[in-house]
Structures are given as C-alpha cells and as structure tokens.
C-alpha cells in the first residue's frame, strides 16, 4: 500500500486544528459497544444521557440488558431516540456476545476481522458503520469507520463521487492511509469534528474551515464570487 500524501496532510491539518479527540469514550469494551449501537442517527450528548440512565437503573451488564423487558429497556434509553429499535438491537447484540463468547471480550476480539465483521453484520439492526465502530474502537482492528461526514467531506474536497458507497469509501481510505488503528481512530474522530462544526450538510462554514486550502467547494464559491 502506498500512503497518499494529501490524505495525510489533511489528517495533520485536522489534528493540528482540533487536537486529539480522545475517541471513543467509554470505560470498557462493553460500554463502547453500547455507545456504538445507541449513537445511530443521533448526537453523542443523547447517547451519554441514555448510558447514564442505564447505569442509574442498574441495567448495565449483558445479563441485565437481556433480562429486563424490551419495553422497560426502551423506556430507559428513551434519550437515544428510536429507542424501541435500539432496545432490540442491544438485546440481540448482548445475546450474541453471551451465547457465542460467554461475555469474554478477549475471546470475541481474538476472531479474525472478516469472521467477526460478518457475524456482527448478520445481527438484526447492525449495519456497517456500527459494526466497524465496534471493531475499531472496542476490538482495535484496523478498519476505517465511514459515516455521512466522511463521504460529504471527501466529496466536497473533490476526491470521491457524491454517491460513493460505504464500502467504496472505506476502501478508498484503507488503500491510502496506513493500517494503523490509532490513525484510523483519530482520523474518523477528526472528520466527525469537522463535519459537525464546519462541513455541515446545509450552510457549511467554508470560509472558516481548517481545510480551506484543500477544498474544491470553497474554490468554486470563490470563483463564482469573483465572477459577479
């Protein structure tokens, strides 16, 4: 694999601007997995509220998540939104971890990446982004996590197609960035920070963006402005 100079310059620029992000928050691999499931389609602030609610209700082990009723679990994690579906996802995932590995995370994350990824994707409600978040942040596998921010940012930078698929975007990153879990961890977190604060879906703050020197969208805006 040949490291792409521009991609690493983007990484260095973001790291210099935002600093280390300390991502993914969680005191254990169990908590990281819970957070990866709860964060689907919502902000992390809501996830924190839901995790605190689980802890306050004393429903924060694999067995307790499985023994509580789906209705009660959904009510506890209500701050996470889509709480009924997420309650089911939590219980399905915890059942897999308990029945397959007896809640032994060392054993679970000793599986090969392809085997464990396929297993996770076979679980109800677990998509590629969630599975890869679990693999990278809880399992320390060298897999790049892709989200809507990743695709939006690199499309606006003029480096990928607008409708690039998850797998294509992931391969783009993994083919050009060294397979280092620390870099993959930090890079994803930095892209989230950029997407949330500057490269927004609507009304992006292009003029103050730390990647202005790389951005194709900003160049087009500036050219249009000069032509008026």
Buried (B, 14 or more C-beta within 10 A) or exposed (E): EEEBEEBBEBBEBBBEBBEEBEBBBBEEBBBBBBBBBBBBEBEBEBBBBBBEBBEEBEBBEBEBBBEBEEEEBBBBBBBBBBBBBBBBBBBBBBBBBBEEBEBEBEEBBEBEBEEBBEBBEEBEBBEBBBBBBBBBBBBBBBBBBBBEBBBBBBBBBEBBEEEBEBEEBBBBBBBBBEEEBEBBBBBBBBBBBBBEBBBBEEEBEBEEBBBBEBBEBBBEBBEEEEEE
